[in-house]
Amino acid sequence: MFRNAMLWGPWALFTALNLVAADVQFTSPKAGDTLTGGTAIVVEWKDSGDAPSISDLTTYQLFLCAGGNDEASIVQLVAITTSGTFTVTGNKATGTVGLGIGASTPKNAYFLKIISTASSGGTVTNYSPRFSLSGMSGTFPDTVITAMKGVDGTDGPPTVNAVNQGGAANPVDGDQFKVPYTMQTGVTRYAPMQKVPPTKITKKVASAMYPTSSVNIAKSILPRPKQQTTITQSQTFSVSSMENTVAAAAMPSDDMAKFLARWKD
């Protein structure tokens, strides 16, 4: 969740509060704004009015990005949260971006990206307008510089609506969740549905679910990972509950009452 969420690291510190549960239209930072790096910034948005509706969204991921307007050129600089849920009301997030996360030029290189998961399956991805950060001490990868040369104006990348419209909870990208993670390519990868603990323990002997894998120790600096986002398959199980209407037992009146009375002081 966003409330009191924190990211500590060499890239940035970001504390986010009070996020709105809706298909997002960012209203702050505004297009072309210049924010001061290393100081608190305020991110605000409103319901875009487009489908899916507020009640149709379940979880989200939020990133600070830079780069061009096509998916291949977008670089996710900070994962603000990767496992948020739309249960907190509000439309504002505040945080501090570290100075080393990127550069102050080119102008309008930064934008925000939020990936929302729908209860019917699939995701919708919204982007904020572009803005700048001043006083930054870091650098951008060459891919960002190249991609920015093809950007005209302050619009961020277009919305990507991959929500299933039929109501069935079919997984996004079909069989992608069945492909082993290490065999997937591209900037987005897919993880299978998390298993739900059984109601009974039936096995008497523990056994490995998957074969062991080899481990190679890095002897030099490894290249930057190409993948930018991991989407976990939505859960399909449901949970129900009911009120316990049985009245509470009365306080004891025998020797147990005398024993409990000893501790009233």
C-alpha positions as CSV (number, residue, x, y, z in Angstrom):
1,M,0.0,0.0,0.0
2,F,1.1,3.6,-0.5
3,R,0.3,4.8,3.0
4,N,3.6,5.2,4.9
5,A,5.4,3.3,2.1
6,M,9.2,4.0,1.8
7,L,11.9,3.3,-0.6
8,W,15.5,3.5,0.6
9,G,18.4,3.2,-1.7
10,P,21.1,5.0,-3.8
11,W,18.5,6.2,-6.2
12,A,15.8,7.9,-4.2
13,L,13.7,8.2,-1.1
14,F,10.0,8.4,-1.8
15,T,7.3,8.4,0.9
16,A,3.8,8.2,-0.6
17,L,0.5,8.9,1.1
18,N,-3.2,8.9,0.3
19,L,-3.5,7.5,-3.2
20,V,-6.8,7.6,-5.1
21,A,-8.4,4.4,-6.2
22,A,-9.2,5.1,-9.9
23,D,-8.1,5.1,-13.5
24,V,-5.6,8.0,-13.0
25,Q,-5.3,11.3,-14.7
26,F,-2.4,13.2,-13.2
27,T,-2.9,16.8,-12.3
28,S,0.4,17.6,-10.5
29,P,3.2,18.0,-11.5
30,K,1.7,19.9,-14.4
31,A,3.0,19.7,-17.9
32,G,6.3,21.5,-18.2
33,D,6.8,22.1,-14.5
34,T,10.3,22.3,-13.1
35,L,10.6,20.8,-9.7
36,T,13.7,21.0,-7.4
37,G,15.5,17.8,-7.0
38,G,16.3,16.7,-3.4
39,T,13.2,18.4,-2.0
40,A,9.7,17.3,-1.3
41,I,7.5,17.1,-4.4
42,V,3.7,16.7,-4.5
43,V,2.0,14.3,-6.9
44,E,-1.8,14.7,-7.4
45,W,-4.3,13.2,-9.8
46,K,-8.1,12.7,-10.3
47,D,-10.4,10.1,-11.8
48,S,-10.0,10.3,-15.5
49,G,-13.6,9.3,-16.1
50,D,-12.5,6.5,-18.4
51,A,-13.2,2.8,-17.9
52,P,-12.4,0.8,-15.8
53,S,-14.2,2.4,-12.9
54,I,-12.8,2.8,-9.4
55,S,-14.5,-0.4,-8.1
56,D,-13.0,-2.4,-10.9
57,L,-9.4,-1.8,-9.9
58,T,-7.6,-3.9,-7.3
59,T,-3.8,-3.4,-7.1
60,Y,-1.3,-1.0,-8.6
61,Q,2.4,-0.3,-9.3
62,L,3.8,3.2,-9.5
63,F,7.1,4.3,-11.1
64,L,9.1,7.5,-11.8
65,C,10.3,7.3,-15.4
66,A,12.3,9.0,-18.1
67,G,12.7,8.5,-21.8
68,G,10.6,8.6,-24.9
69,N,6.9,8.0,-25.5
70,D,7.2,4.4,-26.8
71,E,7.4,1.4,-24.5
72,A,10.9,0.3,-25.6
73,S,12.5,3.7,-24.7
74,I,10.9,4.2,-21.3
75,V,13.4,3.8,-18.4
76,Q,11.9,3.2,-15.0
77,L,14.2,5.1,-12.6
78,V,12.4,4.3,-9.3
79,A,9.8,1.7,-8.3
80,I,7.8,3.7,-5.8
81,T,5.6,0.7,-5.1
82,T,5.2,-2.6,-6.7
83,S,2.4,-4.1,-4.6
84,G,-0.1,-1.3,-3.8
85,T,-3.8,-1.8,-3.3
86,F,-6.7,0.6,-4.0
87,T,-8.0,0.7,-0.4
88,V,-6.9,4.2,0.7
89,T,-8.9,7.2,-0.2
90,G,-7.3,10.5,-1.4
91,N,-5.6,11.8,-4.5
92,K,-2.2,12.9,-3.3
93,A,1.3,11.5,-2.9
94,T,4.4,13.3,-1.5
95,G,8.0,12.3,-1.5
96,T,11.6,13.3,-2.0
97,V,13.6,12.4,-5.2
98,G,17.3,11.9,-4.7
99,L,19.7,14.1,-6.6
100,G,21.5,11.2,-8.2
101,I,18.5,9.6,-9.9
102,G,19.1,11.4,-13.1
103,A,20.1,14.7,-14.9
104,S,18.5,18.1,-15.1
105,T,18.7,18.0,-18.9
106,P,17.2,17.5,-21.4
107,K,14.1,19.4,-20.4
108,N,10.8,17.6,-19.6
109,A,12.6,14.2,-19.4
110,Y,10.6,12.9,-16.4
111,F,7.1,11.5,-16.0
112,L,5.1,9.1,-13.7
113,K,3.7,5.7,-14.7
114,I,1.0,3.8,-12.8
115,I,0.0,0.3,-13.7
116,S,-3.5,-0.7,-12.2
117,T,-4.8,-4.3,-12.2
118,A,-8.5,-4.8,-12.9
119,S,-10.6,-7.3,-11.1
120,S,-11.8,-8.7,-14.4
121,G,-8.2,-9.4,-15.4
122,G,-5.6,-7.3,-17.3
123,T,-4.2,-3.9,-16.5
124,V,-4.5,-0.3,-17.4
125,T,-1.3,1.9,-17.5
126,N,-1.5,5.7,-17.1
127,Y,1.2,8.3,-17.6
128,S,1.6,11.8,-16.3
129,P,2.6,14.8,-18.3
130,R,6.3,15.5,-18.6
131,F,8.2,17.7,-16.2
132,S,11.8,18.6,-15.3
133,L,13.9,18.3,-12.1
134,S,16.5,21.0,-11.4
135,G,19.8,20.6,-9.5
136,M,20.2,16.9,-10.3
137,S,23.7,15.5,-10.1
138,G,23.2,12.2,-11.9
139,T,23.2,11.2,-15.6
140,F,20.8,9.6,-18.0
141,P,21.5,6.4,-20.0
142,D,22.2,7.0,-23.6
143,T,18.9,5.4,-24.5
144,V,17.0,8.3,-22.6
145,I,19.0,11.0,-24.4
146,T,18.3,9.4,-27.8
147,A,14.6,8.8,-27.1
148,M,14.1,12.4,-25.9
149,K,15.2,13.7,-29.3
150,G,12.1,12.3,-30.8
151,V,9.7,13.8,-28.2
152,D,7.7,16.8,-29.2
153,G,5.7,18.7,-26.5
154,T,5.0,17.7,-22.9
155,D,2.6,14.8,-23.2
156,G,3.7,11.6,-21.6
157,P,3.3,8.2,-23.3
158,P,-0.3,7.2,-24.2
159,T,-2.5,5.2,-21.9
160,V,-2.4,1.4,-22.4
161,N,-5.7,-0.2,-21.6
162,A,-5.3,-4.0,-21.5
163,V,-8.3,-4.7,-19.3
164,N,-10.5,-7.7,-20.2
165,Q,-13.9,-6.4,-21.2
166,G,-15.9,-9.6,-21.0
167,G,-15.8,-9.9,-17.3
168,A,-13.8,-13.2,-17.3
169,A,-10.6,-13.1,-15.3
170,N,-8.4,-14.2,-18.2
171,P,-4.7,-13.4,-17.6
172,V,-3.1,-10.6,-19.5
173,D,-1.0,-11.7,-22.5
174,G,-2.5,-15.2,-22.3
175,D,0.1,-17.9,-21.7
176,Q,2.8,-15.5,-20.7
177,F,2.4,-16.4,-17.1
178,K,3.2,-20.1,-17.9
179,V,6.6,-19.2,-19.4
180,P,9.5,-19.6,-16.9
181,Y,10.6,-16.1,-15.7
182,T,14.2,-16.5,-16.8
183,M,13.2,-17.5,-20.3
184,Q,11.1,-14.4,-20.9
185,T,12.4,-11.4,-22.8
186,G,11.3,-7.8,-23.2
187,V,10.8,-4.9,-20.7
188,T,7.7,-6.5,-19.1
189,R,7.8,-10.0,-17.6
190,Y,5.0,-12.1,-16.0
191,A,5.0,-14.1,-12.8
192,P,2.5,-16.9,-12.1
193,M,-0.3,-16.6,-9.5
194,Q,0.8,-16.8,-5.9
195,K,-0.2,-20.1,-4.3
196,V,-2.9,-20.1,-1.6
197,P,-2.1,-22.2,1.5
198,P,-4.2,-25.4,1.7
199,T,-6.8,-25.9,4.4
200,K,-5.2,-29.3,5.3
201,I,-1.6,-30.6,5.4
202,T,-1.6,-33.9,3.5
203,K,2.0,-34.5,2.7
204,K,4.2,-36.3,5.2
205,V,7.5,-35.8,3.4
206,A,8.7,-32.4,2.0
207,S,10.0,-32.4,-1.6
208,A,11.2,-29.6,-3.9
209,M,8.6,-28.2,-6.4
210,Y,11.3,-27.3,-8.9
211,P,14.7,-28.6,-9.8
212,T,17.8,-26.8,-8.4
213,S,19.4,-24.1,-10.5
214,S,23.0,-23.3,-11.0
215,V,24.5,-20.2,-9.5
216,N,27.3,-18.2,-11.3
217,I,29.1,-15.6,-9.1
218,A,29.6,-12.3,-10.9
219,K,33.3,-11.4,-11.3
220,S,32.7,-8.0,-12.9
221,I,30.0,-5.3,-13.0
222,L,26.8,-6.8,-14.6
223,P,24.9,-4.9,-17.3
224,R,21.7,-3.0,-16.4
225,P,18.7,-5.4,-16.4
226,K,16.5,-4.9,-19.5
227,Q,13.2,-5.8,-17.8
228,Q,11.4,-2.9,-16.2
229,T,8.2,-4.3,-14.9
230,T,7.0,-7.7,-13.4
231,I,3.3,-8.3,-13.4
232,T,2.0,-11.0,-11.1
233,Q,-1.1,-13.0,-12.2
234,S,-4.2,-11.9,-10.4
235,Q,-5.7,-14.2,-7.7
236,T,-8.9,-16.0,-8.6
237,F,-9.9,-17.3,-5.2
238,S,-12.6,-15.6,-3.1
239,V,-12.9,-15.2,0.7
240,S,-16.2,-15.0,2.6
241,S,-16.9,-14.3,6.3
242,M,-19.9,-14.2,8.6
243,E,-20.7,-12.6,12.0
244,N,-20.3,-14.8,15.1
245,T,-23.7,-14.3,16.8
246,V,-23.0,-16.4,19.9
247,A,-23.0,-14.3,23.0
248,A,-19.8,-14.1,25.0
249,A,-19.5,-16.4,28.0
250,A,-20.3,-14.8,31.4
251,M,-17.5,-14.0,33.9
252,P,-16.8,-16.9,36.3
253,S,-18.3,-16.8,39.7
254,D,-16.4,-19.7,41.4
255,D,-12.8,-20.0,42.5
256,M,-11.6,-18.8,39.1
257,A,-13.3,-15.5,39.9
258,K,-11.4,-15.2,43.1
259,F,-8.2,-16.0,41.2
260,L,-8.8,-13.3,38.6
261,A,-9.7,-10.7,41.3
262,R,-6.2,-11.0,42.7
263,W,-4.9,-9.2,39.6
264,K,-7.2,-6.2,39.7
265,D,-4.7,-4.2,41.6
